[in-house]
């Protein structure tokens, strides 16, 4: 039986993880709009990256993570004087949301 191991960027079964540059490449980097919830900013960036999503409202981010929890963690971070980084996948994209108002979207290499 293979043992599944996880790293920051996904899962590998029975093998050591490779470097990030071997698996993903940066597709977009954006600064969050302070007037919007972080989860809505993520949707905007993903729509810009994935042309098939552009102009569509079919991306349901809540199917991939708890959007209220993401918003709460990122918005509470400055009050707590801490930095938060949340990583998750949406389809084939790796999304990194940082409490420093940064969103990074990586695509498979």
C-alpha positions in Angstrom: 0.0 0.0 0.0 1.5 3.4 -1.1 1.7 6.1 1.6 0.4 9.4 0.5 2.6 12.3 1.5 1.6 16.0 1.2 3.6 19.1 0.7 2.6 22.7 0.4 1.6 22.3 -3.2 -0.3 19.0 -3.3 0.1 15.3 -2.8 2.5 12.7 -4.1 2.0 9.0 -3.6 5.1 7.1 -2.5 7.6 9.6 -3.8 9.4 12.7 -2.5 8.1 16.0 -3.5 9.8 18.0 -6.3 10.5 21.7 -6.3 7.8 24.2 -6.9 9.4 25.4 -10.1 9.2 21.8 -11.5 5.5 21.6 -10.9 3.9 25.1 -11.1 4.7 28.4 -12.7 3.4 31.8 -11.7 0.5 32.8 -13.9 -0.7 35.9 -12.1 0.2 38.2 -9.2 -2.3 40.7 -7.9 -2.8 43.1 -5.0 -6.1 42.8 -3.3 -8.6 45.6 -3.5 -9.3 46.7 0.1 -12.9 47.6 -0.8 -13.6 43.9 -1.7 -13.5 40.7 0.3 -10.4 38.6 -0.3 -12.5 35.7 -1.7 -14.0 38.1 -4.4 -10.5 39.3 -5.3 -9.5 35.6 -5.8 -12.4 35.1 -8.2 -11.4 38.2 -10.2 -7.8 37.1 -10.5 -8.8 33.5 -11.5 -11.1 34.9 -14.1 -8.3 37.0 -15.5 -6.0 33.9 -15.7 -8.4 31.4 -17.0 -9.9 32.9 -20.2 -12.6 30.2 -20.2 -13.9 31.7 -17.0 -13.8 35.3 -18.2 -17.2 36.9 -18.2 -18.8 33.9 -16.6 -20.2 33.5 -13.2 -19.8 29.8 -13.0 -16.8 29.7 -10.7 -18.1 28.8 -7.3 -15.2 29.4 -5.0 -17.1 28.0 -2.1 -16.9 24.6 -3.8 -13.1 24.7 -3.2 -12.9 26.2 0.2 -14.8 28.0 3.0 -14.9 31.5 1.6 -16.0 33.1 4.9 -13.1 31.5 6.7 -10.6 32.8 4.1 -12.1 36.3 4.4 -12.0 36.1 8.3 -8.4 34.9 8.4 -7.0 37.4 6.0 -9.0 40.4 7.4 -8.1 39.6 11.0 -4.4 39.2 10.4 -3.4 42.9 10.7 -5.3 43.2 14.0 -3.5 40.2 15.4 -0.1 41.5 14.0 0.4 38.3 12.2 0.9 37.2 8.6 -1.3 34.5 7.1 -0.8 32.5 3.9 -3.6 30.3 2.6 -2.9 27.8 -0.2 -5.6 25.9 -2.1 -6.3 24.6 -5.6 -9.1 25.5 -8.0 -9.2 23.1 -10.9 -5.6 22.9 -12.0 -4.5 26.2 -10.4 -2.7 26.7 -7.2 -3.9 29.8 -5.4 -1.9 31.5 -2.7 -3.6 34.3 -0.7 -1.4 36.3 1.7 -2.6 38.7 4.4 -0.1 41.2 2.9 -2.8 41.8 0.3 -1.2 39.6 -2.3 -2.8 36.9 -4.5 -0.6 34.6 -6.5 -2.0 32.1 -9.0 0.2 29.3 -10.3 -0.6 27.0 -13.2 0.8 23.5 -13.9 4.2 23.6 -15.6 
